[in-house]
Amino acid sequence: MLLEGKKLLITGVLTDDSIAFAVARVAQEAGAEILLTNVGKGVRLTERVARKLPATPDVMQMDVNSPDDVGAVASELM
């Protein structure tokens, strides 16, 4: 598969009609492991929509203004 062994960070998955959701689905179908992020109440929405993907990915809080959030996500991607 094209993305086998790759881990991708995808943001903006709020509904299963979003472009980000379609990207996440295609990435998984191509063999990628994905990590979804959102901020605040959006995290719960992303977790709910993530269950509709072929494999339920991890969802993390990431406020780009928070060095701690960015660091935690970066660590997860390594």
C-alpha positions, 0 to 999 in steps of 0.5 A: 500500500502506498502509505504503509508505515506512515503516520499522518496528522489530520485536523479538521474532522468535524463531520463525515462530510468534511474534506478532512474526513475523506482524507482520513478515510483514503489515508487509512485505505492506503495503509496509513496510521492516522492521528486526528486533532481538534481543540476544546469541544471539537475533540468530542465531535471528532471522536464521535465522527472518527468511529465512522472511519475504517479503523478508529484512530486516536484523537488528541487535543491540540491548541496550536497556541499551547506548546504543551499540546503541540509537544504531546502531539509531536511525541505521539507522531514520533 
